[in-house]
């Protein structure tokens, strides 16, 4: 695999931008903030952080980023979404607000705030395919879950504990991946290493 240092943008409209940037740097990538279409054009890949998916969608519209994001995803740009970012990368959303839009790209149906409100936040173990034998200590904050996936989507993680054991909380489809939890808050950078390696492979293919 190439040792190239990928430039990975973090969508900086709202959410855990600095935490993701630190985790990406720890995974050997160069992290930059993305707020404008011209900044999006300069990155090899994108992280869509947690936050509030309806706010993120509206801000993406305001900053004229929604269509450029969709075009780059369709053109094969790798992307990873955590929590609200998972919702933003979903093709279909349940329990969204009226008219809610997403970037899309992953053939899945996601239920917004499925695990409950802020007071229902919890932590549990999630074994993640391709990321070592030890389960990931996952932090869920007003988290979604995946109701269903299309044939091209691989389930790479299910919740082991907490409410609704067995729910799908991590997926991958080609160069796109998403988790319902916040790996940037744990100090365990395996998810970011996995994504950075995915980006390096994509760079080799182009």
Protein Blocks (a to p, Z undefined) as FASTA:
>chain_A
ZZbdcdddddffbcjfklmmmmmmmnopacdddfbfklmmmpcbdcddeddfklmmmmmm
mnopmmmmmmmmmnopacddehjlmmmmpmbdghiaehiacebjiacdddehklopfklg
ccdddddehiajbdcddddehiacdfbdcfklccfbdcfbdjhihiafbdcehjaccdfb
dfklnopaklmmmmmmmmmmmmmmZZ
